[in-house]
Amino acid sequence: MKRTNTWLLLAFFSITASPINAQQENRNTKITTMPATVPALAKDTVLTPHEREYATRFLQETGTGVFNAVKGLNDIQLSYKPAMDKWSVEECVKHIAAAERELWVMVEQSLQQPANPDKRTALTFTDEALIAAVEDRSHKSKTFAALEPANSPYKTMTEALSSFKENREKLITFINSTQKDLRNHVSVLPMGTYDAYQFILLISAHTSRHTKQIEEVKANTNFPKN
């Protein structure tokens, strides 16, 4: 599983081409922005109230976005593919649900390791830069095979949505209650360095990325009408 998760992360970060000091895209959101610089050392051993609120609202916002994007769609619309090599709405949802579960495993694995605050100086992104890079659909990347819709553990749309809802609620509960030192648990990987809190932001940004993909499918001129 550790090797699988490492390659999964590499697949995600192969799309993140923006450096830490790049100009950030404005996010159309009510979320209060985090500092634009990366602290060399996280002084607090637990998340600040602001960090909890920021992550919670982002997770809630993107979670609700998935359900709003698929609300009222019929089976024909859910299975419509703009092209043979493009995903349908249902396939996007199955991917979102599978990634939610797998990325959370990566967070758990990171927190099982000893804290390593000295590695914070090597962080690749600010929180804002990480979110913007993952959400940016102008950078395309083929997902890891295990997360391809064809290999999804979910057989139906309903099953995928149920799993996504359950796992997202668990994640929100975790971010609101954890006393773990997320900021000082840093993962150093070939494609970059990220703390455990940023992994959680990545999960939410990944959801946003593929919700945008769903909206692209729905906006296709050949998308079936009700």
C-alpha positions as CSV (number, residue, x, y, z in Angstrom):
1,M,0.0,0.0,0.0
2,K,2.8,2.4,0.8
3,R,4.3,2.1,-2.7
4,T,0.8,2.5,-4.3
5,N,0.2,5.6,-2.3
6,T,3.5,7.1,-3.2
7,W,2.8,6.7,-6.9
8,L,-0.6,8.1,-6.3
9,L,0.8,11.2,-4.9
10,L,3.3,11.5,-7.7
11,A,0.4,11.3,-10.2
12,F,-1.4,14.2,-8.4
13,F,1.7,16.4,-8.2
14,S,2.7,15.9,-11.8
15,I,0.0,18.5,-12.5
16,T,1.3,21.1,-10.1
17,A,3.7,23.1,-12.1
18,S,3.4,26.4,-10.2
19,P,6.3,27.3,-7.9
20,I,5.8,28.6,-4.4
21,N,6.4,32.2,-5.4
22,A,4.1,32.1,-8.5
23,Q,1.3,34.6,-8.7
24,Q,-1.9,32.8,-7.4
25,E,-5.2,32.7,-9.1
26,N,-8.0,34.3,-7.3
27,R,-10.4,31.8,-5.8
28,N,-14.1,32.6,-6.0
29,T,-14.8,31.5,-2.4
30,K,-15.8,32.9,1.0
31,I,-12.9,31.1,2.6
32,T,-10.5,33.4,4.4
33,T,-7.1,33.1,2.8
34,M,-4.1,31.6,4.6
35,P,-0.7,33.4,4.7
36,A,1.1,33.6,1.4
37,T,4.4,32.5,2.9
38,V,5.5,29.2,4.3
39,P,6.6,29.3,7.9
40,A,10.0,27.7,8.4
41,L,8.8,26.2,11.7
42,A,5.3,25.6,12.9
43,K,5.3,27.0,16.4
44,D,2.0,25.4,17.4
45,T,1.9,21.7,18.0
46,V,-1.8,21.6,17.2
47,L,-3.8,23.4,14.5
48,T,-4.8,27.0,15.1
49,P,-8.5,27.9,15.2
50,H,-8.0,29.6,11.9
51,E,-6.4,26.6,10.3
52,R,-9.3,24.4,11.5
53,E,-11.9,26.8,10.2
54,Y,-10.2,27.2,6.8
55,A,-9.9,23.5,6.2
56,T,-13.4,22.7,7.5
57,R,-15.0,25.3,5.3
58,F,-13.1,24.2,2.3
59,L,-14.0,20.5,2.9
60,Q,-17.6,21.4,3.4
61,E,-17.7,23.6,0.4
62,T,-16.2,21.1,-2.0
63,G,-18.2,18.2,-0.5
64,T,-21.5,20.0,-1.1
65,G,-20.3,20.9,-4.6
66,V,-20.2,17.3,-5.6
67,F,-23.8,16.6,-4.6
68,N,-25.0,19.9,-6.2
69,A,-23.2,19.1,-9.4
70,V,-25.0,15.7,-9.8
71,K,-28.4,16.7,-8.4
72,G,-31.3,15.9,-10.7
73,L,-29.3,14.1,-13.3
74,N,-30.8,10.9,-14.8
75,D,-29.0,7.7,-15.7
76,I,-28.5,8.7,-19.3
77,Q,-26.9,12.0,-18.3
78,L,-24.8,10.4,-15.7
79,S,-23.3,7.9,-18.2
80,Y,-22.8,10.4,-21.0
81,K,-19.2,10.6,-22.2
82,P,-18.2,13.7,-24.3
83,A,-15.7,11.4,-26.1
84,M,-14.4,7.8,-25.8
85,D,-11.3,8.9,-23.9
86,K,-13.3,11.3,-21.6
87,W,-15.0,10.5,-18.3
88,S,-18.7,10.6,-17.7
89,V,-20.2,12.3,-14.7
90,E,-20.6,8.9,-13.0
91,E,-17.0,8.0,-13.6
92,C,-15.9,11.4,-12.2
93,V,-17.8,10.7,-9.0
94,K,-16.4,7.2,-8.7
95,H,-12.9,8.6,-9.0
96,I,-13.6,11.3,-6.4
97,A,-14.8,8.8,-3.9
98,A,-11.9,6.4,-4.4
99,A,-9.4,9.2,-4.2
100,E,-11.0,10.5,-1.0
101,R,-10.3,7.1,0.7
102,E,-6.8,6.6,-0.7
103,L,-5.6,10.1,0.0
104,W,-6.8,9.9,3.6
105,V,-4.7,6.7,4.0
106,M,-1.7,8.7,3.0
107,V,-2.5,11.3,5.7
108,E,-2.7,8.6,8.3
109,Q,0.6,7.1,7.2
110,S,2.3,10.4,7.5
111,L,1.0,10.9,11.0
112,Q,2.3,7.5,12.1
113,Q,5.8,8.7,11.4
114,P,7.8,10.8,13.9
115,A,7.4,14.6,13.6
116,N,10.1,16.2,11.5
117,P,9.7,20.0,11.7
118,D,13.2,20.5,10.4
119,K,11.9,19.5,7.0
120,R,9.4,22.4,6.8
121,T,12.1,24.6,5.2
122,A,11.8,22.4,2.1
123,L,8.0,22.7,1.7
124,T,7.2,23.0,-2.0
125,F,4.0,25.1,-1.8
126,T,2.1,27.5,0.4
127,D,-1.4,26.3,1.2
128,E,-2.9,28.7,-1.4
129,A,-0.4,27.7,-4.1
130,L,-1.1,24.0,-3.5
131,I,-4.9,24.4,-3.8
132,A,-4.6,26.5,-6.9
133,A,-2.2,24.1,-8.6
134,V,-4.4,21.0,-7.9
135,E,-7.6,22.8,-9.0
136,D,-6.1,24.1,-12.2
137,R,-7.5,22.0,-15.0
138,S,-5.3,23.6,-17.7
139,H,-2.7,21.1,-16.5
140,K,-3.7,17.6,-17.4
141,S,-2.4,14.3,-15.9
142,K,-3.4,10.7,-16.3
143,T,-4.5,9.3,-13.0
144,F,-3.0,6.3,-11.3
145,A,-4.5,3.0,-12.6
146,A,-6.0,2.0,-9.3
147,L,-8.1,5.2,-9.4
148,E,-9.3,4.8,-12.9
149,P,-13.2,4.5,-12.9
150,A,-12.9,1.1,-14.6
151,N,-11.1,-0.1,-11.5
152,S,-13.3,1.5,-9.0
153,P,-14.5,-0.4,-6.0
154,Y,-17.9,1.2,-6.4
155,K,-20.3,-0.5,-8.7
156,T,-22.9,2.2,-8.7
157,M,-23.2,6.0,-8.4
158,T,-25.2,5.7,-5.2
159,E,-22.5,3.5,-3.6
160,A,-19.8,6.0,-4.6
161,L,-21.7,9.0,-3.2
162,S,-22.4,7.2,0.0
163,S,-18.8,6.3,0.5
164,F,-17.7,9.9,-0.4
165,K,-20.2,11.4,2.1
166,E,-19.1,9.0,4.9
167,N,-15.4,9.6,4.4
168,R,-15.8,13.4,4.0
169,E,-17.7,13.6,7.3
170,K,-15.0,11.6,9.0
171,L,-12.4,13.9,7.6
172,I,-14.3,17.0,8.8
173,T,-14.7,15.5,12.3
174,F,-11.0,14.8,12.3
175,I,-9.8,18.3,11.3
176,N,-12.1,19.8,14.0
177,S,-11.0,17.6,16.8
178,T,-7.5,16.3,16.2
179,Q,-4.7,17.2,18.6
180,K,-2.0,15.8,16.3
181,D,0.8,17.9,15.1
182,L,-0.1,18.0,11.4
183,R,2.1,20.9,10.4
184,N,5.3,19.3,11.7
185,H,4.6,15.9,10.1
186,V,6.3,16.5,6.7
187,S,6.5,14.1,3.8
188,V,9.5,14.4,1.6
189,L,8.8,12.9,-1.9
190,P,10.6,13.0,-5.2
191,M,8.0,15.5,-6.5
192,G,8.0,17.8,-3.5
193,T,7.7,18.2,0.2
194,Y,4.3,18.7,2.0
195,D,3.0,18.7,5.5
196,A,0.0,16.6,6.7
197,Y,-2.3,19.6,6.9
198,Q,-1.6,20.3,3.2
199,F,-2.5,16.7,2.3
200,I,-5.9,17.4,3.7
201,L,-6.2,20.6,1.7
202,L,-5.1,18.5,-1.3
203,I,-8.0,16.1,-0.8
204,S,-10.5,19.0,-0.9
205,A,-8.8,20.6,-3.9
206,H,-8.9,17.3,-5.7
207,T,-12.6,17.1,-5.2
208,S,-12.9,20.6,-6.6
209,R,-10.8,19.7,-9.6
210,H,-13.1,16.9,-10.6
211,T,-16.3,18.8,-9.8
212,K,-15.1,21.2,-12.4
213,Q,-14.7,18.3,-14.7
214,I,-18.3,17.3,-14.1
215,E,-19.4,20.8,-15.0
216,E,-17.4,20.6,-18.2
217,V,-19.2,17.4,-19.1
218,K,-22.6,19.0,-18.4
219,A,-21.7,22.0,-20.5
220,N,-20.9,19.9,-23.6
221,T,-23.3,20.8,-26.4
222,N,-24.3,17.1,-26.8
223,F,-25.0,16.6,-23.1
224,P,-28.5,14.9,-23.0
225,K,-31.4,17.1,-22.0
226,N,-33.9,16.2,-19.4
